[in-house]
Amino acid sequence: MRRTSNLIPKLHVKKGDTVKVLSGRVGVRGEVGRVLEVYPKKQRALVEGVNIIKKHQKPGPQNPNGAIVEREAPLHVSKLMLIDPTTNKPTRIGRQKTEKGWVRVAKKSGAILD
């Protein structure tokens, strides 16, 4: 029997992909952005310009009075759908084995994404 508790899942998004947010609050849903960072263990991704939060910082050497900084918060990858580069529409992802190894393939157009 295989232990699955410490395995890192393979995600359908990678750093640099353009994605559309499928669900979330009103300011987030429907937004399109580029993936800045992916956290596979937490199954989350950081999308540029999407899910902006306000972070309160304590006073320190850079901000003697403290500050309220706006930054992106990670989203769960199940809320993201990859944008097909050929059709510029959201698409599901499949995997296909080629001479180079496994690659991601867009379901709508059949284009190889990697």
N, CA, C and O of each residue as an XYZ file, in Angstrom:
456
protein
N       0.836     -1.179      0.000
C       0.000      0.000      0.000
C       0.884      1.245      0.000
O       1.873      1.310      0.729
N       0.527      2.218     -0.808
C       1.333      3.424     -0.953
C       0.852      4.510     -0.002
O      -0.349      4.724      0.160
N       1.809      5.195      0.627
C       1.453      6.320      1.495
C       1.243      7.552      0.635
O       2.078      7.888     -0.205
N       0.128      8.218      0.850
C      -0.174      9.393      0.033
C      -0.123     10.686      0.826
O      -0.333     11.761      0.264
N       0.152     10.603      2.114
C       0.088     11.804      2.943
C       1.203     12.796      2.645
O       0.992     14.002      2.776
N       2.394     12.325      2.245
C       3.500     13.247      2.043
C       3.845     13.445      0.568
O       4.909     13.981      0.260
N       2.986     13.032     -0.337
C       3.239     13.244     -1.758
C       2.827     14.656     -2.167
O       1.816     15.173     -1.691
N       3.606     15.275     -3.044
C       3.277     16.609     -3.541
C       2.451     16.431     -4.808
O       2.902     15.770     -5.743
N       1.240     17.011     -4.863
C       0.385     16.805     -6.029
C       0.912     17.551     -7.253
O       1.568     18.584     -7.123
N       0.620     17.021     -8.445
C       0.996     17.669     -9.690
C      -0.138     18.616    -10.059
O      -1.292     18.198    -10.160
N       0.186     19.880    -10.259
C      -0.826     20.899    -10.509
C      -0.935     21.209    -11.992
O      -0.008     20.941    -12.757
N      -2.072     21.776    -12.401
C      -2.292     22.101    -13.808
C      -1.773     23.486    -14.172
O      -1.759     23.845    -15.349
N      -1.343     24.279    -13.175
C      -0.800     25.610    -13.457
C       0.674     25.641    -13.099
O       1.130     24.942    -12.194
N       1.415     26.478    -13.839
C       2.837     26.673    -13.577
C       3.117     28.164    -13.536
O       2.292     28.978    -13.952
N       4.289     28.509    -13.031
C       4.719     29.894    -12.977
C       4.794     30.456    -14.399
O       5.368     29.826    -15.287
N       4.214     31.640    -14.612
C       4.234     32.272    -15.922
C       2.981     32.028    -16.744
O       2.785     32.694    -17.761
N       2.122     31.090    -16.336
C       0.877     30.826    -17.064
C      -0.097     31.986    -16.890
O      -0.083     32.675    -15.871
N      -0.945     32.193    -17.898
C      -2.039     33.151    -17.784
C      -3.288     32.378    -17.392
O      -3.658     31.409    -18.055
N      -3.942     32.808    -16.308
C      -5.092     32.078    -15.787
C      -6.283     33.012    -15.582
O      -6.133     34.230    -15.485
N      -7.470     32.405    -15.521
C      -8.696     33.128    -15.207
C      -9.213     32.589    -13.884
O      -9.194     31.380    -13.654
N      -9.677     33.485    -13.007
C     -10.208     33.086    -11.714
C     -11.685     32.736    -11.903
O     -12.465     33.558    -12.385
N     -12.067     31.514    -11.521
C     -13.424     31.034    -11.737
C     -14.384     31.422    -10.629
O     -15.552     31.703    -10.896
N     -13.910     31.443     -9.384
C     -14.810     31.738     -8.275
C     -14.085     32.552     -7.229
O     -12.856     32.623     -7.198
N     -14.881     33.160     -6.379
C     -14.342     33.997     -5.327
C     -15.237     35.204     -5.123
O     -16.350     35.251     -5.646
N     -14.760     36.177     -4.368
C     -15.587     37.355     -4.121
C     -15.677     38.209     -5.386
O     -14.976     37.946     -6.364
N     -16.521     39.210     -5.369
C     -16.865     39.976     -6.567
C     -15.650     40.622     -7.217
O     -15.579     40.640     -8.446
N     -14.701     41.147     -6.473
C     -13.540     41.795     -7.068
C     -12.526     40.837     -7.652
O     -11.615     41.258     -8.365
N     -12.670     39.548     -7.360
C     -11.687     38.555     -7.781
C     -12.223     37.708     -8.931
O     -11.486     37.403     -9.869
N     -13.492     37.328     -8.869
C     -14.094     36.426     -9.855
C     -14.044     37.016    -11.259
O     -14.429     38.167    -11.463
N     -13.571     36.236    -12.225
C     -13.508     36.672    -13.612
C     -12.234     37.394    -13.994
O     -12.030     37.696    -15.170
N     -11.372     37.678    -13.033
C     -10.118     38.380    -13.326
C      -9.143     37.457    -14.059
O      -9.159     36.240    -13.871
N      -8.302     38.053    -14.889
C      -7.274     37.316    -15.612
C      -5.919     37.870    -15.194
O      -5.735     39.084    -15.117
N      -4.980     36.982    -14.926
C      -3.655     37.424    -14.515
C      -2.612     36.346    -14.757
O      -2.929     35.222    -15.148
N      -1.363     36.714    -14.515
C      -0.233     35.809    -14.714
C       0.158     35.200    -13.371
O       0.158     35.888    -12.351
N       0.489     33.915    -13.370
C       0.880     33.218    -12.146
C       2.302     33.638    -11.787
O       3.228     33.455    -12.577
N       2.471     34.201    -10.589
C       3.776     34.645    -10.122
C       4.527     33.546     -9.388
O       5.745     33.419     -9.511
N       3.783     32.753     -8.623
C       4.414     31.712     -7.818
C       3.394     30.614     -7.556
O       2.194     30.878     -7.476
N       3.881     29.364     -7.421
C       3.014     28.229     -7.153
C       3.509     27.530     -5.895
O       4.709     27.319     -5.720
N       2.563     27.171     -5.014
C       2.874     26.458     -3.784
C       2.225     25.075     -3.850
O       1.080     24.927     -3.423
N       2.932     24.040     -4.381
C       2.301     22.731     -4.593
C       1.837     22.038     -3.315
O       0.798     21.378     -3.326
N       2.575     22.171     -2.222
C       2.178     21.500     -0.982
C       0.863     22.038     -0.450
O       0.062     21.285      0.104
N       0.631     23.330     -0.612
C      -0.608     23.956     -0.143
C      -1.673     24.007     -1.238
O      -2.807     24.405     -0.971
N      -1.328     23.610     -2.468
C      -2.204     23.651     -3.643
C      -2.743     25.061     -3.878
O      -3.936     25.253     -4.112
N      -1.849     26.034     -3.812
C      -2.230     27.430     -4.004
C      -1.295     28.087     -5.010
O      -0.184     27.617     -5.252
N      -1.773     29.189     -5.591
C      -0.968     29.933     -6.561
C      -1.165     31.419     -6.327
O      -2.245     31.858     -5.930
N      -0.121     32.187     -6.575
C      -0.147     33.635     -6.444
C      -0.324     34.222     -7.837
O       0.504     33.993     -8.718
N      -1.414     34.988     -8.044
C      -1.740     35.535     -9.363
C      -1.544     37.043     -9.324
O      -1.990     37.709     -8.389
N      -0.880     37.578    -10.336
C      -0.535     38.994    -10.400
C      -1.786     39.865    -10.494
O      -2.603     39.683    -11.397
N      -1.938     40.809     -9.569
C      -3.033     41.770     -9.592
C      -4.383     41.225     -9.165
O      -5.395     41.906     -9.333
N      -4.430     40.019     -8.621
C      -5.693     39.391     -8.227
C      -5.636     39.058     -6.743
O      -4.578     38.708     -6.222
N      -6.785     39.168     -6.054
C      -6.920     38.847     -4.630
C      -6.016     39.739     -3.781
O      -5.213     39.250     -2.987
N      -6.156     41.035     -3.958
C      -5.349     42.020     -3.218
C      -5.877     42.120     -1.783
O      -7.076     42.281     -1.557
N      -4.950     42.020     -0.819
C      -5.305     42.172      0.587
C      -4.488     43.315      1.175
O      -3.494     43.745      0.590
N      -4.914     43.804      2.338
C      -4.171     44.839      3.055
C      -3.493     44.198      4.249
O      -4.145     43.595      5.102
N      -2.174     44.334      4.301
C      -1.365     43.746      5.364
C      -0.879     44.863      6.270
O      -0.230     45.799      5.803
N      -1.183     44.778      7.561
C      -0.728     45.768      8.528
C       0.665     45.384      9.009
O       0.875     44.275      9.500
N       1.626     46.316      8.865
C       2.989     46.046      9.285
C       3.316     46.832     10.539
O       2.895     47.977     10.708
N       4.075     46.192     11.416
C       4.505     46.838     12.643
C       5.584     47.875     12.333
O       6.225     47.795     11.285
N       5.791     48.818     13.199
C       6.884     49.770     12.993
C       8.232     49.067     12.979
O       8.479     48.147     13.759
N       9.095     49.514     12.081
C      10.427     48.932     11.957
C      11.366     49.954     11.350
O      11.014     51.128     11.239
N      12.549     49.529     10.957
C      13.521     50.477     10.404
C      13.060     51.133      9.098
O      13.351     52.306      8.863
N      12.343     50.387      8.247
C      11.885     50.961      6.976
C      10.660     51.846      7.167
O      10.542     52.890      6.526
N       9.752     51.436      8.040
C       8.534     52.206      8.329
C       8.478     52.498      9.823
O       7.969     51.677     10.587
N       8.993     53.656     10.260
C       9.027     53.941     11.697
C       7.644     54.040     12.331
O       7.493     53.774     13.523
N       6.634     54.419     11.550
C       5.280     54.530     12.101
C       4.406     53.322     11.780
O       3.231     53.293     12.149
N       4.959     52.335     11.105
C       4.160     51.207     10.644
C       3.515     51.558      9.313
O       3.634     52.691      8.847
N       2.841     50.610      8.702
C       2.237     50.866      7.399
C       1.147     49.849      7.117
O       1.076     48.793      7.746
N       0.295     50.193      6.155
C      -0.690     49.258      5.619
C      -0.304     49.019      4.169
O      -0.409     49.921      3.338
N       0.145     47.798      3.861
C       0.682     47.457      2.549
C      -0.328     46.588      1.806
O      -0.880     45.647      2.375
N      -0.569     46.906      0.535
C      -1.437     46.072     -0.289
C      -0.584     45.075     -1.052
O       0.436     45.445     -1.634
N      -0.999     43.797     -1.053
C      -0.266     42.761     -1.765
C      -1.219     41.642     -2.176
O      -2.353     41.573     -1.704
N      -0.740     40.760     -3.071
C      -1.553     39.650     -3.529
C      -1.524     38.525     -2.504
O      -0.504     38.277     -1.861
N      -2.662     37.847     -2.363
C      -2.746     36.663     -1.514
C      -2.933     35.442     -2.416
O      -3.537     35.549     -3.483
N      -2.423     34.291     -2.000
C      -2.557     33.090     -2.837
C      -4.007     32.625     -2.947
O      -4.802     32.801     -2.024
N      -4.336     32.027     -4.097
C      -5.652     31.436     -4.352
C      -5.484     29.924     -4.501
O      -4.416     29.447     -4.883
N      -6.545     29.177     -4.199
C      -6.506     27.732     -4.409
C      -6.520     27.443     -5.905
O      -7.216     28.119     -6.663
N      -5.749     26.437     -6.336
C      -5.616     26.166     -7.769
C      -6.914     25.666     -8.393
O      -7.074     25.751     -9.611
N      -7.845     25.147     -7.593
C      -9.119     24.691     -8.152
C      -9.968     25.862     -8.640
O     -10.902     25.662     -9.416
N      -9.662     27.068     -8.202
C     -10.387     28.257     -8.638
C      -9.795     28.865     -9.904
O     -10.328     29.846    -10.423
N      -8.696     28.295    -10.411
C      -8.002     28.850    -11.565
C      -8.159     27.961    -12.781
O      -8.129     26.735    -12.674
N      -8.328     28.587    -13.950
C      -8.382     27.856    -15.201
C      -7.414     28.501    -16.179
O      -7.408     29.720    -16.354
N      -6.606     27.680    -16.807
C      -5.577     28.161    -17.720
C      -6.194     28.762    -18.972
O      -7.190     28.256    -19.488
N      -5.594     29.852    -19.460
C      -6.028     30.479    -20.714
C      -5.236     29.841    -21.854
O      -4.005     29.821    -21.831
N      -5.956     29.320    -22.853
C      -5.324     28.705    -24.024
C      -4.632     29.793    -24.840
O      -5.295     30.753    -25.233
N      -3.323     29.690    -25.116
C      -2.617     30.750    -25.844
C      -3.071     30.905    -27.298
O      -2.901     31.979    -27.876
N      -3.638     29.870    -27.896
C      -4.060     29.981    -29.297
C      -5.430     30.627    -29.437
O      -5.654     31.404    -30.366
N      -6.360     30.314    -28.518
C      -7.726     30.840    -28.632
C      -8.030     31.959    -27.643
O      -9.055     32.629    -27.770
N      -7.152     32.173    -26.654
C      -7.349     33.161    -25.584
C      -8.647     32.930    -24.817
O      -9.290     33.887    -24.385
N      -9.037     31.665    -24.644
C     -10.205     31.293    -23.853
C      -9.772     30.286    -22.790
O      -8.786     29.573    -22.975
N     -10.506     30.226    -21.673
C     -10.162     29.246    -20.639
C     -10.309     27.816    -21.164
O     -11.230     27.516    -21.923
N      -9.403     26.950    -20.757
C      -9.431     25.563    -21.217
C      -8.996     24.636    -20.104
O      -8.263     25.028    -19.197
N      -9.459     23.396    -20.186
C      -8.988     22.368    -19.271
C      -7.654     21.834    -19.786
O      -7.277     22.069    -20.934
N      -6.954     21.118    -18.923
C      -5.613     20.657    -19.251
C      -5.585     19.130    -19.217
O      -6.150     18.503    -18.320
N      -4.919     18.548    -20.208
C      -4.648     17.123    -20.210
C      -3.153     16.909    -20.250
O      -2.390     17.856    -20.438
N      -2.728     15.664    -20.075
C      -1.307     15.350    -20.146
C      -1.088     14.308    -21.233
O      -1.889     13.389    -21.402
N       0.005     14.466    -21.965
C       0.312     13.582    -23.075
C       1.790     13.233    -23.029
O       2.623     14.070    -22.683
N       2.108     12.003    -23.377
C       3.511     11.588    -23.374
C       4.089     11.798    -24.772
O       3.514     11.353    -25.766
N       5.241     12.485    -24.835
C       5.945     12.710    -26.091
C       7.374     12.191    -25.953
O       7.720     11.560    -24.955
N       8.200     12.464    -26.963
C       9.606     12.042    -26.893
C      10.332     12.740    -25.759
O      11.240     12.166    -25.157
N       9.941     13.976    -25.461
C      10.585     14.762    -24.402
C      10.099     14.369    -23.013
O      10.733     14.727    -22.021
N       9.002     13.651    -22.920
C       8.402     13.288    -21.638
C       6.951     13.741    -21.608
O       6.336     13.958    -22.652
N       6.415     13.881    -20.411
C       5.018     14.300    -20.266
C       4.894     15.806    -20.465
O       5.680     16.579    -19.916
N       3.899     16.220    -21.255
C       3.644     17.641    -21.502
C       2.169     17.936    -21.247
O       1.324     17.043    -21.296
N       1.878     19.203    -20.975
C       0.490     19.636    -20.784
C      -0.109     19.980    -22.145
O       0.552     20.581    -22.991
N      -1.366     19.593    -22.345
C      -2.057     19.811    -23.615
C      -3.392     20.486    -23.320
O      -4.115     20.075    -22.411
N      -3.718     21.527    -24.094
C      -5.004     22.214    -23.951
C      -6.101     21.343    -24.534
O      -5.958     20.842    -25.649
N      -7.200     21.149    -23.802
C      -8.293     20.296    -24.268
C      -9.063     20.934    -25.418
O      -9.543     20.219    -26.297
N      -9.196     22.268    -25.437
C      -9.976     22.923    -26.475
C      -9.292     22.896    -27.835
O      -9.904     22.522    -28.835
N      -8.021     23.292    -27.872
C      -7.333     23.400    -29.154
C      -6.376     22.252    -29.434
O      -5.985     22.040    -30.581
N      -5.995     21.508    -28.400
C      -5.023     20.441    -28.576
C      -3.597     20.925    -28.630
O      -2.695     20.140    -28.924
N      -3.359     22.213    -28.352
C      -2.015     22.789    -28.408
C      -1.191     22.327    -27.221
O      -1.703     22.195    -26.110
N       0.092     22.080    -27.465
C       1.021     21.708    -26.397
C       1.445     22.980    -25.672
O       1.848     23.954    -26.308
N       1.357     22.974    -24.352
C       1.606     24.178    -23.559
C       3.013     24.253    -22.991
O       3.462     25.342    -22.634
N       3.718     23.147    -22.896
C       5.066     23.176    -22.322
C       6.131     23.228    -23.396
O       7.321     23.258    -23.084
